Amino acid sequence: MDEKTVLLSQDESHIRAYQALRAVWTLKGSEKKYLYLIKVNLFGTVDMQTGNMFCTSAEKCNAATFLHFLQELLTRYADKFVILIVSK
């Protein structure tokens, strides 16, 4: 490949952490909350020639957030011909 072409491999990941509390102080009569959920959706690419990585996070993982990721990717590689290998 020439210097104007970049080969990228793309994937996304969904990270969820469920943290359960064993004991909690609350006011008498108020509702107790035992679970705390943390979730992060990541979109990322690896440049197959250099190993450079580009990653973004999003609240949701859907077509709109993926399109936003692709637009950021094109901005980052505006002067390059991009070949993107996308996971299913």
C-alpha positions in Angstrom: 0.0 0.0 0.0 1.1 3.5 -0.6 1.5 6.3 2.0 -1.9 7.8 1.1 -3.8 4.5 2.1 -4.6 3.4 5.6 -5.8 -0.1 6.5 -8.0 -0.1 9.7 -9.6 -2.9 11.6 -12.7 -1.9 13.6 -14.6 -3.4 16.5 -16.9 -2.3 19.3 -17.2 -3.5 22.9 -19.8 -3.2 25.5 -18.6 -3.1 29.1 -21.0 -3.6 32.0 -20.2 -3.7 35.7 -22.9 -4.7 38.1 -21.9 -3.9 41.6 -23.9 -5.2 44.5 -23.8 -3.6 47.9 -23.7 -5.9 50.9 -25.0 -3.4 53.5 -26.4 0.1 53.2 -27.5 2.8 55.6 -30.9 4.3 54.7 -33.6 6.3 56.5 -36.4 4.1 58.0 -39.1 3.6 55.4 -37.0 4.7 52.4 -36.3 2.3 49.5 -33.0 0.5 49.5 -30.9 0.3 46.4 -28.6 -2.7 46.1 -27.3 -2.7 42.6 -25.2 -0.1 40.8 -24.9 -0.4 37.0 -22.0 1.1 35.0 -22.0 0.6 31.3 -19.8 1.9 28.5 -19.9 1.3 24.8 -16.7 1.6 22.9 -15.9 1.9 19.2 -12.3 1.6 18.1 -9.9 0.9 15.2 -6.4 -0.3 14.9 -4.2 0.8 12.1 -2.9 -2.5 10.7 0.4 -0.9 9.5 1.4 1.2 12.4 -0.5 -0.2 15.4 -2.0 3.2 16.2 -5.4 3.0 17.9 -8.4 5.3 17.8 -11.3 4.9 20.3 -14.5 6.7 21.2 -17.2 6.0 23.8 -21.0 6.4 23.5 -23.9 6.1 25.8 -25.7 3.8 23.3 -24.6 1.4 20.7 -26.8 1.9 17.6 -26.6 3.0 14.0 -26.5 6.8 14.9 -23.6 6.4 17.3 -21.7 4.2 14.8 -22.2 6.7 12.1 -20.9 9.4 14.4 -17.8 7.3 15.0 -17.3 6.8 11.3 -17.6 10.6 10.7 -14.9 11.2 13.4 -12.7 8.5 11.8 -13.0 10.2 8.4 -12.1 13.5 9.9 -9.0 11.9 11.6 -7.9 10.4 8.2 -9.2 13.2 6.0 -6.1 13.1 3.7 -6.0 9.3 3.4 -7.8 6.6 1.4 -9.3 4.5 4.2 -9.8 0.7 3.9 -11.9 -0.3 6.9 -12.4 -3.9 8.0 -15.7 -3.9 10.0 -16.8 -6.6 12.4 -20.3 -8.0 12.0 
